Structure formats: structure tokens, C-alpha cells
Amino acid sequence: MTTPCRVIILGATSAIAQATARFYAGEGAHLLLAGRNTQHLHTVAADLTGRGASAVEVEVLDLGAPTDASAQLAVMAARLGGVDDILLAYGVLGDQTQAERDVALARDLLAVNFTSAAQWCLAAANLLEDQRRGSLVVIGSVAGDRGRQSNFIYGAAKAGLGTLVQGIAHRLALRNSGARAVLIKPGFVDTPMTGHLPKGGPLWASADAVGAIVRKAADAGGPVIYAPFFWRFILLIIRVIPAPIFHKRPL
Ligand SMILES: NC(=O)c1ccc[n+]([C@@H]2O[C@H](COP(=O)([O-])OP(=O)(O)OC[C@H]3O[C@@H](n4cnc5c(N)ncnc54)[C@H](OP(=O)(O)O)[C@@H]3O)[C@@H](O)[C@H]2O)c1
């Protein structure tokens, strides 16, 4: 890793991404924040500069739109003079009930959470493999571990993304590429995405707690990291509950 660490954050206005970026800023990293809300990106950039980032670049774009992700990432990396870590953090929870009946809405949710994210991951993997170093860190979700009536459209996209990132991690490791990929699977995190849900209790984590896990994951571990760790055991149980029992639970 070079000094300062150079980091591209796709979806930098996300609360988890901001929390992660604050750890990088404290280390004096050079950051590029990509997202679609110009004002919010500049507010985050100012905050990170105040916290010690050596420099912060802003790239305004709709990450969910079809694009030449390889070319766009190459431009972003060039703005940093090279890249060490790439974090993909954006996502949309959507309204499951509405999306079940409105197939166009479901398609849009799948497109942003899976198709667009997949294009960025594939482009990032190629970039890191070609330069023979660096980490791709992708935020998936425990929702991808088993289809549940309450969020299976979002969950299906995260499951697909998770499989893709695991495959990328396998490829990078097998080829001794010097680069790596990690999938983070958070459980319940107190962020704007879950603003409509009642909070509290031991299963809820703060964006800061998950951000700390994401920052560590960029250096070591994986290829799949639950955040916090106890979700690995919860999901282990949820995955093996037999369907006749599972189908009686409104999870
Ligand atoms: N919060 C949880 O409980 C939880 C649990 C598991 C996984 N996750 C995952 O964690 C990641 C971060 O979410 P969060 O909890 O930090 O929620 P958040 O604060 O609501 O962040 C979501 C971010 O995604 C951005 N985004 C959505 N579509 C975009 C697009 N087309 N182009 C650019 N940016 C786009 C949003 O930007 P705008 O502000 O411009 O809309 C927002 O900054 C997501 O992938 C989410 O699925 C969250």
C-alpha cells in the first residue's frame, strides 16, 4: 500500500460509507467520493478534510445508470494518481410490498442493487488485477442469505451481488493477482436506509461500528465478513430452518 492510501468510494453519501471514510480520513488518506447528490458529496468532503484526509475529490454521477464502468473507474483512479482500495457502498432498500405488485419497480430495484453494482465490481476487479494490488470491498447484506417474504427482492439482488463478489475473490486469489475482494454482510444498521424501522436492541449496530469493520476488511480478512460478526451465526441458523417451520414465521 502506498502512503497516503488512495480510495475510491462508490456511493460515498451512504451513512456506512461516510463512517468508513472517516477512518480513512484519520489516516490521512486521499479519497475520491462518487455519488449522485452534489451538495451532499461536498458536505461529506468538507467533513473528511476536517478530519485529516490529505485530499478529497468529488465525482458526481448516477452509479445506477448503465455506463462504461471500466473507463469511468480508470478516470477516477487517474484523478487519485492510482488507487489502493475501492469501496462499493450504494444501494436502495425499496418497498417490498409495492415491488411485488409493480414489476417495473422490482426491475429497477434489481437493476440498481445488482446489475449496476455488478458492472462496477467487474470493472474494479479488472483494474485491481491489472495493477496487481488493491482491495475491492463491497457491501452486501444478510438479506441475501435466505429469501424472506419481507425483503426478498432486495435480498435477491444482494444474493446475486454476493455470489459475484465471492467469485471475484476466488479468481483474484487463484491467479495470485496481488489484489483481493471482500464482501461485507451487515445486519440491521441504524442509517437513513432503515429510518422507517423501529430501532433498538442488541441486533442493531451503528454506522460507525460497521464502518470500522469495513475499514479493517480493506486490509485483511474475508472473503465474506458479517457485520457485526454474530450475524454469521444467526444466518447459519436461519439458513437451516426447514421450510415447513420457516413458512409459519412472518420473518
Ligand atoms: N442500513 C442497513 O441496515 C443495511 C443492512 C445491510 C446492508 N446495507 C447496505 O449498506 C449499504 C449502505 O447503506 P446505508 O445503510 O449506509 O444506507 P444509506 O445511508 O441510505 O445509503 C444508501 C446510499 O446509496 C446511494 N445511492 C442509491 N442509489 C444510488 C445511485 N443510483 N447512484 C448513486 N448513489 C446511490 C444513496 O444516495 P442518495 O442519497 O443520492 O439517494 C445513499 O447515499 C447499501 O448497499 C445497503 O444495501 C444496509
The ligand as an ORCA input file, in Angstrom:
! r2SCAN-3c Opt
* xyz 0 1
  N     -28.723      0.008      6.875
  C     -28.818     -1.306      6.939
  O     -29.469     -1.880      7.866
  C     -28.116     -2.167      5.925
  C     -28.081     -3.552      6.154
  C     -27.438     -4.366      5.228
  C     -26.847     -3.815      4.114
  N     -26.910     -2.455      3.903
  C     -26.267     -1.942      2.692
  O     -25.296     -0.987      3.087
  C     -25.077     -0.079      2.017
  C     -25.095      1.336      2.540
  O     -26.402      1.649      3.000
  P     -26.660      2.596      4.242
  O     -27.223      1.764      5.315
  O     -25.425      3.405      4.508
  O     -27.865      3.488      3.722
  P     -27.951      4.990      3.208
  O     -27.272      5.916      4.136
  O     -29.382      5.196      2.886
  O     -27.076      4.941      1.874
  C     -27.536      4.484      0.651
  C     -26.786      5.307     -0.358
  O     -26.929      4.769     -1.676
  C     -26.931      5.876     -2.543
  N     -27.486      5.537     -3.844
  C     -28.613      4.826     -4.083
  N     -28.791      4.746     -5.416
  C     -27.761      5.427     -5.986
  C     -27.403      5.704     -7.335
  N     -28.149      5.272     -8.353
  N     -26.285      6.440     -7.583
  C     -25.546      6.889     -6.552
  N     -25.824      6.667     -5.256
  C     -26.931      5.932     -4.978
  C     -27.784      6.903     -1.830
  O     -27.541      8.161     -2.392
  P     -28.691      9.315     -2.416
  O     -28.600      9.956     -1.080
  O     -28.263     10.179     -3.534
  O     -30.012      8.608     -2.623
  C     -27.259      6.768     -0.417
  O     -26.128      7.578     -0.219
  C     -26.155     -0.391      0.967
  O     -25.613     -1.186     -0.055
  C     -27.184     -1.194      1.749
  O     -27.913     -2.048      0.900
  C     -27.516     -1.627      4.785
*
